[in-house]
Structures are given as C-alpha cells and as structure tokens.
Amino acid sequence: MKIVQSLYTGSFINQNKNDLSTTATLSGYMDPKLYWYSWIRSLFSFLESGHHVQLVTDDIGKELLIDKLALPYSDVDLSLNEINPPSKKCWAIGKLKAYSIQREPFLHFDNDAFFVKPIPQISSPLFVQEVIERTINFDDWFTIVAKDIALSDFDDIPEEVFKFVKKYKENTICHSTIVGVIGGNDIELINAYSTKMYNFMFKNRHKMDEFLQDKSAIYITFFMSFLEEQMLIEFYKEKYGTINNIQSPLGFTNKNNNYKETVEKRSIETGYVHFMSTIKNGTDKAAVDYRKRFIKNTEELYPEYCELVNIYLNN
C-alpha cells in the first residue's frame, strides 16, 4: 500500500525555518536531533519493507528533507506551497491537505510513527492508530473547543461541528481517535472529510491564528485534534452508522480503564511505534532513557544520514 508523509514548515515555531539546529514544533518537539532522527527511522522502516513513500511538503520542507538530508522519498509533492501566507498555529492543516489529494488507498504516517513489524493487511474502509471510548462532560476539551468554534465568527463552519455540539451532552459516551497513522480503502470518505476540514481551516487560518494567539498549548492541541481527529470519526459514523469496522493496530481502548497500560502492551504486540507527548519531552527517567536509546540505535542503523543531521546541528 502507498505510504504518505507530510511536512508543513509553516507550523515550525523557530524563527529561521531553514535552520535544522533550532527546529521546534507546536506539536511538542523541542529537541531538533530527536525530531530529525525520527524522520530517518520512520521513512526507512517503510522503504526497507518495500513500500513506495510519498512526501507532501512545501519548498522549505523539500530543502530540509531532500536537499539537505538527502532522504530517499519515492516522490515529492509540493502541494503545501498553497498554504501561503502560512498559518502560525494551524499545524494540522498540512496533514489535511496531504490526505485530501490522495486518489488511491494509502496510509499517512506522522514523522514519528512507524511499524517495526510488517504493516498489517488493510482490509477496512478506515485505518487509524486507535479508537478511544470515553465519557465526556461539559468540561471535556473537545466539548469546549467545539462550542468555541460554533460560537466564533469563523466563515463556513462545517455542519458537523454543530452536530457534535448538539449530540454530546453531560456524561455521554464519545468515540475519538488518534491519527499517528490514518488511511484505508474508503478514499471517498477520507477525501470528503479532509477536503471539507482543510477548506475550513485554510479559509480561516489567519482568524484562527488570532483566536489561538493567547490560548494555552494544550488548548491549541485539542483545537487542532478536534478538527482533524474527532471530525474524522463523526464523518465515519455518519456514513457507516457504527465504528465497529474501523481497523487499528492499537484496537479499541477505554480512556477510563488502564489506558496507558493497554496502549503500551498493544504497541509491543503489533510493533507499532508513535512518539506521544511523554516520549517527546517527558523528563522522567523512562522517557529520557528511551530517547537516548532511540538516538543511539538510529546512529548505528543509519550513520550516513545521522552524520548529515549532525553537520547541520553543528555537533
């Protein structure tokens, strides 16, 4: 199956986006070495399994990943140049664009997501990292974000946002997802969802930047996640009436019952790796040790590419 990755450099929060040594992202990366090494490990996990890997990016992304780091993507699509002038806060906009231009079954992986075992056969309309069942209340982040969007002056707010607000009440069971990987066989569904959400975000990106300017990092994360991840589930349920036939390496998990333990166990069983927030910037010993092992193993496996990274990091 076709593999896709995307890099939207408009989401970088460092001033000089061409400078690998200062790379920092709103999604949590503050260690440039870990960030660029994750691209190396993720890409080669697919190439070494015989997959075609497309990079969807902008001119600066091409300069960084292709011209400077010489990563051997099968082809490069520069569709993200369309997001000009760029958004300062809407880090999910590039991924939504990458999903929307696909015309065949595919899997899109974040730069820090990959399989260390063979990718499973994709037999379902939708394939995502996991489906999470949780009980939501009025202080739930997605509920807060949805209401804020519904009450905003954004243009052409998707009707699915209003439906979400009306549907979920106090103590309602909600299904969410995480899309470290997203794809599947229902291209029509994925295109319809991603095109609608991309167009909404693209048209309002500067209003959203202003709206999010003084918001906390966690609020911005849930704002983007609501539009990218929660809306995907809502589109899917509207078409299929159920979530039972969604395929996922981590399966269906309950946020209220041993969530972390379940995810870690299934990650080991399936060979699926995704750097969540704790791995990216956690200060506990386990997270620090994991990052050290990851960096050391990457340098042993792909020394020529890591040397290029380190040249640009000046160390």
C-alpha contacts under 8 A as a table, 3 or more apart, distances in Angstrom:
res1	aa1	res2	aa2	distance
1	M	51	H	6.85
1	M	52	H	7.64
1	M	105	P	6.77
1	M	106	F	5.84
1	M	107	L	7.30
2	K	51	H	6.56
2	K	52	H	5.52
2	K	53	V	6.37
2	K	54	Q	7.72
2	K	104	E	7.92
2	K	105	P	6.86
2	K	106	F	4.77
2	K	107	L	6.45
3	I	46	F	7.62
3	I	51	H	6.72
3	I	52	H	6.05
3	I	53	V	4.68
3	I	54	Q	6.29
3	I	106	F	5.71
3	I	107	L	5.02
3	I	108	H	5.87
3	I	109	F	7.36
4	V	53	V	5.54
4	V	54	Q	4.79
4	V	55	L	6.01
4	V	56	V	7.33
4	V	98	A	7.88
4	V	106	F	6.97
4	V	107	L	6.05
4	V	108	H	4.48
4	V	109	F	6.39
5	Q	53	V	7.34
5	Q	54	Q	6.28
5	Q	55	L	5.04
5	Q	56	V	6.24
5	Q	98	A	7.91
5	Q	108	H	5.54
5	Q	109	F	5.53
5	Q	110	D	6.28
5	Q	111	N	6.78
6	S	55	L	5.48
6	S	56	V	4.53
6	S	57	T	5.53
6	S	94	G	6.84
6	S	95	K	6.15
6	S	98	A	6.52
6	S	108	H	7.99
6	S	110	D	7.37
6	S	111	N	7.74
7	L	55	L	7.59
7	L	56	V	6.49
7	L	57	T	4.86
7	L	58	D	7.31
7	L	61	G	6.02
7	L	94	G	6.87
7	L	95	K	7.80
8	Y	11	S	6.07
8	Y	12	F	7.97
8	Y	57	T	5.70
8	Y	58	D	6.41
8	Y	61	G	6.85
8	Y	80	L	6.59
8	Y	91	W	7.36
8	Y	93	I	7.89
8	Y	94	G	5.15
8	Y	95	K	7.74
9	T	12	F	5.35
9	T	17	K	6.86
9	T	57	T	7.86
9	T	58	D	7.11
9	T	60	I	6.67
9	T	61	G	6.04
10	G	86	P	5.31
10	G	87	S	6.01
10	G	88	K	6.30
10	G	91	W	7.50
11	S	25	T	6.42
11	S	26	L	6.85
11	S	87	S	7.00
11	S	88	K	5.89
11	S	89	K	6.38
11	S	90	C	6.73
11	S	91	W	4.84
12	F	17	K	6.55
12	F	23	T	6.76
12	F	24	A	5.79
12	F	25	T	4.81
12	F	26	L	6.95
12	F	88	K	7.89
13	I	17	K	7.98
13	I	23	T	7.49
13	I	24	A	5.59
13	I	25	T	5.53
13	I	26	L	6.65
13	I	88	K	7.61
14	N	17	K	6.12
14	N	22	T	6.11
14	N	23	T	5.74
14	N	24	A	5.63
14	N	25	T	7.68
16	N	19	D	5.60
16	N	22	T	7.61
17	K	20	L	7.43
17	K	22	T	7.99
17	K	23	T	6.92
17	K	60	I	7.45
18	N	60	I	6.56
18	N	63	E	7.80
18	N	64	L	6.80
19	D	22	T	5.88
19	D	23	T	6.76
19	D	312	Y	7.71
20	L	23	T	5.36
20	L	32	P	6.70
20	L	64	L	7.54
20	L	309	V	7.82
20	L	312	Y	6.17
20	L	313	L	6.28
21	S	32	P	5.92
21	S	33	K	7.79
21	S	312	Y	6.43
21	S	313	L	4.45
21	S	314	N	7.49
22	T	32	P	6.45
23	T	29	Y	7.98
23	T	30	M	7.07
23	T	31	D	7.54
23	T	32	P	5.29
24	A	28	G	7.62
24	A	29	Y	5.43
24	A	30	M	4.82
24	A	31	D	7.14
24	A	32	P	6.79
25	T	28	G	5.73
25	T	29	Y	5.22
25	T	30	M	6.78
26	L	29	Y	7.22
26	L	89	K	7.59
26	L	91	W	7.18
26	L	217	A	7.45
27	S	91	W	7.56
27	S	221	T	7.11
28	G	277	S	6.45
28	G	280	K	6.42
28	G	281	N	6.98
29	Y	32	P	7.25
29	Y	34	L	7.96
29	Y	35	Y	6.39
29	Y	280	K	5.98
29	Y	281	N	7.04
30	M	35	Y	7.97
30	M	280	K	7.89
30	M	281	N	7.33
31	D	34	L	5.50
31	D	35	Y	6.27
32	P	35	Y	4.99
32	P	36	W	6.16
32	P	313	L	7.92
33	K	36	W	5.42
33	K	37	Y	5.93
33	K	309	V	7.31
33	K	310	N	7.66
33	K	313	L	7.56
34	L	37	Y	5.17
34	L	38	S	6.07
34	L	291	R	7.40
34	L	295	I	6.80
35	Y	38	S	5.31
35	Y	39	W	6.89
35	Y	112	D	7.85
36	W	39	W	5.26
36	W	40	I	6.75
36	W	309	V	7.06
37	Y	40	I	5.10
37	Y	41	R	6.36
37	Y	295	I	7.02
37	Y	298	T	6.86
37	Y	306	C	6.93
37	Y	309	V	7.79
38	S	41	R	5.21
38	S	42	S	5.96
38	S	111	N	6.15
38	S	112	D	5.14
39	W	42	S	5.26
39	W	43	L	6.02
39	W	111	N	5.03
39	W	112	D	6.48
40	I	43	L	5.45
40	I	44	F	6.21
40	I	71	L	7.40
40	I	298	T	7.89
40	I	302	Y	7.80
40	I	305	Y	7.39
41	R	44	F	5.47
41	R	45	S	6.11
41	R	112	D	7.99
41	R	298	T	6.67
42	S	45	S	5.32
42	S	46	F	6.95
42	S	111	N	6.10
42	S	112	D	6.15
42	S	113	A	6.19
42	S	114	F	5.33
43	L	46	F	5.55
43	L	47	L	6.38
43	L	53	V	7.60
43	L	73	Y	7.78
43	L	111	N	7.79
44	F	47	L	4.83
44	F	48	E	5.70
45	S	48	E	5.57
45	S	49	S	6.57
45	S	114	F	6.64
45	S	115	F	6.77
45	S	116	V	6.75
46	F	49	S	5.15
46	F	50	G	6.55
46	F	51	H	5.42
46	F	52	H	7.72
46	F	53	V	7.26
46	F	114	F	7.69
46	F	115	F	8.00
47	L	50	G	5.14
47	L	51	H	5.25
47	L	52	H	6.89
47	L	53	V	7.20
48	E	51	H	7.46
49	S	118	P	7.30
52	H	73	Y	7.98
52	H	74	S	5.88
53	V	73	Y	5.72
53	V	74	S	5.29
53	V	75	D	7.07
54	Q	73	Y	6.08
54	Q	74	S	5.71
54	Q	75	D	5.09
54	Q	76	V	5.89
54	Q	77	D	7.37
55	L	73	Y	6.45
55	L	74	S	7.85
55	L	75	D	6.36
55	L	76	V	4.82
55	L	77	D	6.11
56	V	76	V	5.96
56	V	77	D	4.67
56	V	78	L	5.90
56	V	79	S	6.61
56	V	80	L	6.96
56	V	98	A	6.06
57	T	60	I	7.97
57	T	61	G	5.51
57	T	62	K	6.51
57	T	76	V	7.38
57	T	77	D	6.26
57	T	78	L	5.07
57	T	79	S	6.48
57	T	80	L	5.21
57	T	81	N	7.40
57	T	94	G	7.69
58	D	61	G	5.16
58	D	62	K	6.25
58	D	77	D	7.99
58	D	78	L	4.95
58	D	79	S	6.64
58	D	80	L	4.75
58	D	81	N	4.75
59	D	62	K	5.13
59	D	63	E	6.25
59	D	78	L	6.71
59	D	81	N	6.68
60	I	63	E	4.96
60	I	64	L	6.21
61	G	64	L	5.14
61	G	65	L	6.03
61	G	66	I	7.85
62	K	65	L	5.42
62	K	66	I	5.16
62	K	67	D	6.48
62	K	76	V	7.72
62	K	78	L	7.98
63	E	66	I	5.70
63	E	67	D	4.68
63	E	68	K	6.04
64	L	67	D	6.01
64	L	68	K	5.13
64	L	69	L	6.31
65	L	68	K	6.04
65	L	69	L	5.07
65	L	70	A	6.25
65	L	71	L	5.88
66	I	69	L	5.67
66	I	70	A	4.50
66	I	71	L	5.34
66	I	72	P	7.26
66	I	73	Y	7.86
67	D	70	A	5.52
68	K	308	L	7.61
69	L	305	Y	6.53
69	L	308	L	5.98
69	L	309	V	6.61
70	A	305	Y	7.63
71	L	305	Y	7.71
73	Y	76	V	6.94
78	L	81	N	5.95
79	S	82	E	5.89
79	S	97	K	7.73
79	S	98	A	7.85
80	L	83	I	5.66
80	L	94	G	6.29
80	L	97	K	7.22
81	N	84	N	6.26
83	I	86	P	5.29
83	I	87	S	7.50
83	I	202	F	7.18
84	N	87	S	7.94
87	S	90	C	5.73
87	S	91	W	7.80
87	S	205	R	5.74
87	S	206	H	6.35
87	S	209	D	6.66
88	K	91	W	7.71
88	K	209	D	6.06
89	K	208	M	7.43
89	K	209	D	5.39
89	K	212	L	7.08
89	K	213	Q	7.92
89	K	220	I	7.64
90	C	93	I	5.71
90	C	201	M	7.60
90	C	205	R	6.75
90	C	208	M	7.49
90	C	209	D	7.19
90	C	224	M	6.79
91	W	94	G	6.79
91	W	224	M	7.25
92	A	95	K	5.43
92	A	96	L	6.39
92	A	224	M	5.99
92	A	225	S	7.79
92	A	228	E	6.78
93	I	96	L	5.22
93	I	97	K	6.32
93	I	198	Y	6.12
93	I	201	M	6.67
93	I	202	F	7.24
94	G	97	K	5.16
94	G	98	A	6.23
95	K	98	A	4.98
95	K	99	Y	6.26
96	L	99	Y	5.19
96	L	100	S	6.20
96	L	194	S	5.20
96	L	195	T	7.16
96	L	197	M	7.18
96	L	198	Y	5.50
96	L	228	E	7.15
97	K	100	S	5.07
97	K	101	I	6.52
97	K	194	S	6.97
97	K	195	T	7.11
97	K	198	Y	6.10
98	A	101	I	5.71
98	A	102	Q	7.04
99	Y	102	Q	5.76
99	Y	108	H	7.43
99	Y	190	I	7.04
99	Y	191	N	6.69
99	Y	194	S	6.18
100	S	190	I	7.10
100	S	191	N	4.74
100	S	192	A	7.64
100	S	194	S	5.26
100	S	195	T	5.28
101	I	191	N	7.37
102	Q	105	P	7.74
102	Q	106	F	7.45
102	Q	187	I	7.54
102	Q	191	N	7.45
103	R	187	I	6.68
104	E	185	N	7.73
104	E	187	I	6.52
105	P	183	G	7.02
105	P	184	G	5.64
105	P	185	N	4.88
105	P	186	D	7.30
105	P	187	I	6.29
106	F	183	G	5.31
106	F	184	G	5.95
106	F	185	N	7.40
107	L	127	F	7.76
107	L	181	V	6.52
107	L	182	I	5.55
107	L	183	G	4.26
107	L	184	G	6.50
108	H	181	V	5.46
108	H	182	I	5.28
108	H	183	G	6.03
109	F	112	D	7.73
109	F	113	A	5.73
109	F	114	F	6.81
109	F	180	G	5.85
109	F	181	V	4.49
109	F	182	I	6.79
110	D	113	A	5.19
110	D	180	G	5.33
110	D	181	V	6.48
112	D	180	G	7.94
112	D	273	V	7.69
112	D	274	H	5.67
112	D	275	F	5.66
113	A	180	G	5.94
113	A	181	V	7.01
113	A	272	Y	7.48
113	A	273	V	5.41
113	A	274	H	4.25
113	A	275	F	6.68
114	F	272	Y	5.94
114	F	273	V	5.37
114	F	274	H	6.70
115	F	118	P	6.65
115	F	119	I	6.32
115	F	270	T	7.88
115	F	271	G	5.32
115	F	272	Y	4.42
115	F	273	V	5.93
116	V	271	G	4.96
116	V	272	Y	6.39
116	V	273	V	7.36
117	K	270	T	6.93
117	K	271	G	4.99
117	K	272	Y	7.37
122	I	127	F	7.23
122	I	184	G	6.44
122	I	185	N	7.50
122	I	247	Q	7.64
123	S	184	G	7.67
123	S	185	N	7.32
123	S	247	Q	7.71
124	S	127	F	6.73
124	S	184	G	6.27
124	S	185	N	6.24
124	S	186	D	7.90
124	S	245	N	6.49
124	S	246	I	6.27
124	S	247	Q	5.90
125	P	184	G	5.24
125	P	185	N	4.62
125	P	186	D	4.52
125	P	245	N	7.57
125	P	246	I	6.85
125	P	247	Q	7.94
126	L	182	I	7.46
126	L	183	G	5.84
126	L	184	G	4.36
126	L	185	N	6.38
126	L	186	D	6.47
126	L	245	N	7.88
126	L	246	I	5.31
126	L	247	Q	6.17
127	F	181	V	7.52
127	F	182	I	5.57
127	F	183	G	5.13
127	F	184	G	4.96
127	F	246	I	6.04
127	F	247	Q	4.69
127	F	248	S	5.52
128	V	131	V	7.50
128	V	177	T	7.21
128	V	178	I	6.89
128	V	179	V	5.53
128	V	180	G	7.44
128	V	181	V	5.40
128	V	182	I	4.53
128	V	183	G	6.64
128	V	246	I	7.50
128	V	247	Q	6.56
128	V	248	S	5.18
128	V	249	P	7.61
129	Q	177	T	7.24
129	Q	178	I	5.70
129	Q	179	V	5.44
129	Q	180	G	5.84
129	Q	181	V	5.35
129	Q	182	I	6.90
129	Q	248	S	5.32
129	Q	249	P	5.94
129	Q	250	L	6.08
129	Q	251	G	7.73
130	E	177	T	5.64
130	E	178	I	5.87
130	E	179	V	7.56
130	E	248	S	5.28
130	E	249	P	6.71
130	E	250	L	5.07
130	E	251	G	5.32
130	E	252	F	6.07
130	E	253	T	7.28
131	V	175	H	6.62
131	V	176	S	5.77
131	V	177	T	4.60
131	V	178	I	7.08
131	V	248	S	7.40
131	V	250	L	7.92
131	V	251	G	6.38
131	V	252	F	4.83
131	V	253	T	6.28
132	I	175	H	5.48
132	I	176	S	5.07
132	I	177	T	5.75
132	I	252	F	5.85
132	I	253	T	4.94
132	I	254	N	5.65
132	I	255	K	6.21
133	E	173	I	6.86
133	E	174	C	5.82
133	E	175	H	4.68
133	E	176	S	6.57
133	E	252	F	7.33
133	E	253	T	6.19
133	E	254	N	4.79
133	E	255	K	5.99
134	R	173	I	5.75
134	R	174	C	5.46
134	R	175	H	6.50
134	R	176	S	7.94
134	R	254	N	6.04
134	R	255	K	5.23
134	R	256	N	6.34
135	T	171	N	5.57
135	T	172	T	5.56
135	T	173	I	4.60
135	T	174	C	5.99
135	T	256	N	7.83
136	I	139	D	7.81
136	I	140	D	5.63
136	I	143	T	7.82
136	I	168	Y	7.75
136	I	169	K	7.75
136	I	170	E	6.60
136	I	171	N	5.36
136	I	172	T	5.56
136	I	173	I	6.38
136	I	174	C	6.46
137	N	140	D	5.28
137	N	143	T	7.55
137	N	169	K	6.80
137	N	170	E	4.57
137	N	171	N	5.22
137	N	172	T	7.04
138	F	143	T	6.15
138	F	144	I	7.05
138	F	169	K	7.14
138	F	170	E	5.91
139	D	143	T	6.87
139	D	144	I	6.45
140	D	143	T	5.24
140	D	144	I	6.23
141	W	144	I	5.09
141	W	145	V	6.10
141	W	219	Y	7.51
141	W	222	F	6.48
142	F	145	V	5.07
142	F	146	A	5.92
142	F	222	F	6.50
142	F	223	F	7.45
142	F	226	F	6.05
143	T	146	A	5.15
143	T	147	K	6.18
143	T	165	V	6.84
143	T	168	Y	7.76
144	I	147	K	5.33
144	I	148	D	6.18
145	V	148	D	5.04
145	V	149	I	6.19
145	V	219	Y	7.88
145	V	222	F	7.21
145	V	223	F	5.79
145	V	226	F	7.36
146	A	149	I	5.22
146	A	150	A	6.13
146	A	161	V	6.24
146	A	162	F	7.68
146	A	164	F	7.27
146	A	165	V	6.19
146	A	226	F	7.53
147	K	150	A	4.99
147	K	151	L	6.12
147	K	165	V	6.29
148	D	151	L	5.24
148	D	152	S	6.05
149	I	152	S	5.04
149	I	154	F	7.36
149	I	157	I	7.73
149	I	161	V	7.70
150	A	157	I	7.25
150	A	161	V	6.77
150	A	162	F	6.22
150	A	165	V	7.94
154	F	157	I	6.36
154	F	204	N	6.18
154	F	207	K	7.04
154	F	208	M	7.94
155	D	200	F	7.48
155	D	203	K	7.37
155	D	204	N	6.59
156	D	200	F	6.58
157	I	161	V	7.17
157	I	200	F	6.66
158	P	161	V	5.70
158	P	162	F	7.44
158	P	196	K	7.44
158	P	197	M	7.58
158	P	200	F	7.28
159	E	162	F	5.31
159	E	163	K	6.30
160	E	163	K	4.93
160	E	164	F	6.15
160	E	231	M	7.19
160	E	234	E	7.16
160	E	235	F	7.65
161	V	164	F	5.18
161	V	165	V	6.47
161	V	231	M	7.63
162	F	165	V	5.13
162	F	166	K	6.30
163	K	166	K	5.18
163	K	167	K	5.94
164	F	167	K	5.11
164	F	168	Y	6.17
164	F	234	E	7.75
165	V	168	Y	5.93
165	V	169	K	7.97
166	K	169	K	7.43
168	Y	172	T	5.79
168	Y	173	I	7.98
168	Y	174	C	7.55
169	K	172	T	5.54
175	H	233	I	7.32
176	S	229	E	7.05
176	S	230	Q	5.55
176	S	233	I	6.48
177	T	229	E	5.81
177	T	230	Q	6.55
177	T	233	I	7.05
178	I	181	V	7.83
178	I	229	E	6.28
179	V	182	I	5.25
179	V	229	E	6.58
180	G	274	H	6.50
183	G	190	I	7.52
184	G	187	I	7.16
186	D	189	L	5.50
186	D	190	I	6.46
187	I	190	I	5.11
187	I	191	N	5.86
188	E	191	N	5.26
188	E	192	A	6.07
189	L	192	A	5.16
189	L	193	Y	6.18
189	L	235	F	7.62
189	L	236	Y	7.30
190	I	193	Y	5.30
190	I	194	S	5.96
190	I	232	L	7.90
191	N	194	S	5.25
191	N	195	T	5.67
192	A	195	T	5.41
192	A	196	K	6.15
193	Y	196	K	5.42
193	Y	197	M	6.22
193	Y	231	M	7.55
193	Y	232	L	6.32
193	Y	235	F	6.40
194	S	197	M	5.18
194	S	198	Y	5.75
194	S	228	E	7.79
194	S	232	L	7.94
195	T	198	Y	5.08
195	T	199	N	5.97
196	K	199	N	5.29
196	K	200	F	6.26
197	M	200	F	5.11
197	M	201	M	6.14
197	M	227	L	6.65
197	M	228	E	7.28
198	Y	201	M	5.09
198	Y	202	F	5.81
199	N	202	F	5.01
199	N	203	K	5.96
200	F	203	K	5.43
200	F	204	N	6.23
201	M	204	N	5.22
201	M	205	R	5.34
201	M	208	M	7.88
202	F	205	R	5.15
204	N	207	K	5.19
204	N	208	M	5.93
205	R	208	M	4.96
205	R	209	D	6.09
206	H	209	D	4.89
206	H	210	E	6.30
207	K	210	E	5.16
207	K	211	F	6.06
208	M	211	F	4.83
208	M	212	L	5.89
209	D	212	L	5.23
209	D	213	Q	5.84
210	E	213	Q	5.09
211	F	214	D	7.44
211	F	215	K	7.81
212	L	215	K	5.06
212	L	220	I	6.62
215	K	219	Y	6.14
215	K	220	I	6.59
216	S	219	Y	5.18
216	S	220	I	6.39
217	A	220	I	5.19
217	A	221	T	6.21
218	I	221	T	5.00
218	I	222	F	6.29
219	Y	222	F	5.23
219	Y	223	F	6.01
220	I	223	F	4.93
220	I	224	M	6.21
221	T	224	M	5.37
221	T	225	S	6.01
222	F	225	S	4.77
222	F	226	F	5.76
223	F	226	F	5.29
223	F	227	L	6.61
224	M	227	L	5.36
224	M	228	E	6.13
225	S	228	E	5.09
225	S	229	E	5.16
225	S	230	Q	6.67
226	F	229	E	5.54
226	F	230	Q	4.74
226	F	231	M	6.29
227	L	230	Q	6.24
227	L	231	M	5.47
227	L	232	L	7.97
228	E	231	M	5.96
228	E	232	L	6.44
229	E	232	L	5.24
229	E	233	I	6.77
230	Q	233	I	5.31
230	Q	234	E	6.42
231	M	234	E	4.92
231	M	235	F	6.12
232	L	235	F	5.22
232	L	236	Y	6.15
233	I	236	Y	5.01
233	I	237	K	6.10
233	I	243	I	7.98
234	E	237	K	5.23
234	E	238	E	6.11
235	F	238	E	5.17
235	F	239	K	6.42
236	Y	239	K	5.28
236	Y	240	Y	6.01
236	Y	241	G	7.58
236	Y	242	T	7.86
236	Y	243	I	7.49
237	K	240	Y	5.15
237	K	241	G	4.61
237	K	242	T	5.33
237	K	243	I	6.32
238	E	241	G	5.61
240	Y	243	I	7.53
242	T	245	N	7.45
243	I	246	I	5.75
247	Q	251	G	7.22
248	S	251	G	4.89
248	S	252	F	7.71
249	P	266	R	7.49
249	P	267	S	7.64
249	P	270	T	6.33
249	P	272	Y	6.88
250	L	253	T	7.68
250	L	263	V	6.32
250	L	266	R	5.49
250	L	267	S	6.53
250	L	270	T	7.65
253	T	259	Y	6.54
253	T	262	T	7.16
253	T	263	V	7.68
254	N	257	N	5.52
254	N	258	N	7.61
254	N	259	Y	6.10
255	K	258	N	7.28
255	K	259	Y	5.16
256	N	259	Y	6.68
258	N	261	E	5.42
258	N	262	T	6.16
259	Y	262	T	5.23
259	Y	263	V	6.23
260	K	263	V	5.24
260	K	264	E	6.14
261	E	264	E	5.30
261	E	265	K	6.15
262	T	265	K	5.25
262	T	266	R	6.21
263	V	266	R	5.28
263	V	267	S	6.00
264	E	267	S	5.10
264	E	268	I	6.41
265	K	268	I	5.35
265	K	269	E	6.33
266	R	269	E	4.88
266	R	270	T	5.95
267	S	270	T	5.36
267	S	271	G	5.57
267	S	272	Y	5.05
267	S	273	V	6.41
268	I	271	G	5.30
268	I	272	Y	7.08
275	F	278	T	7.70
275	F	279	I	5.50
275	F	280	K	6.22
276	M	279	I	5.65
276	M	280	K	6.41
277	S	280	K	5.06
277	S	281	N	6.24
277	S	282	G	7.08
278	T	281	N	5.61
278	T	282	G	4.36
278	T	283	T	7.99
278	T	287	A	6.57
279	I	282	G	5.68
279	I	287	A	5.23
279	I	288	V	7.73
279	I	290	Y	7.39
279	I	291	R	7.06
280	K	287	A	7.96
280	K	291	R	7.99
281	N	287	A	7.76
282	G	287	A	5.57
282	G	288	V	6.96
283	T	287	A	6.43
283	T	288	V	6.20
284	D	287	A	5.58
284	D	288	V	6.32
285	K	288	V	5.13
285	K	289	D	5.93
286	A	289	D	5.22
286	A	290	Y	6.08
287	A	290	Y	5.08
287	A	291	R	6.29
288	V	291	R	5.28
288	V	292	K	6.34
289	D	292	K	5.09
289	D	293	R	6.23
290	Y	293	R	5.16
290	Y	294	F	6.06
291	R	294	F	5.03
291	R	295	I	6.14
292	K	295	I	5.28
292	K	296	K	6.15
293	R	296	K	5.10
293	R	297	N	5.94
294	F	297	N	5.23
294	F	298	T	6.03
295	I	298	T	5.18
295	I	299	E	6.26
296	K	299	E	5.26
296	K	300	E	6.37
297	N	300	E	5.06
297	N	301	L	6.16
298	T	301	L	5.11
298	T	302	Y	5.84
298	T	303	P	7.46
298	T	306	C	7.51
299	E	302	Y	5.42
299	E	303	P	4.82
299	E	306	C	5.79
300	E	303	P	5.81
302	Y	305	Y	5.73
302	Y	306	C	6.28
303	P	306	C	5.07
303	P	307	E	5.94
304	E	307	E	5.17
304	E	308	L	6.58
305	Y	308	L	5.17
305	Y	309	V	6.46
306	C	309	V	4.96
306	C	310	N	6.15
307	E	310	N	5.05
307	E	311	I	6.12
308	L	311	I	5.10
308	L	312	Y	6.52
309	V	312	Y	5.37
309	V	313	L	6.17
310	N	313	L	4.71
310	N	314	N	5.90
310	N	315	N	5.39
311	I	314	N	5.04
311	I	315	N	6.37
312	Y	315	N	7.93
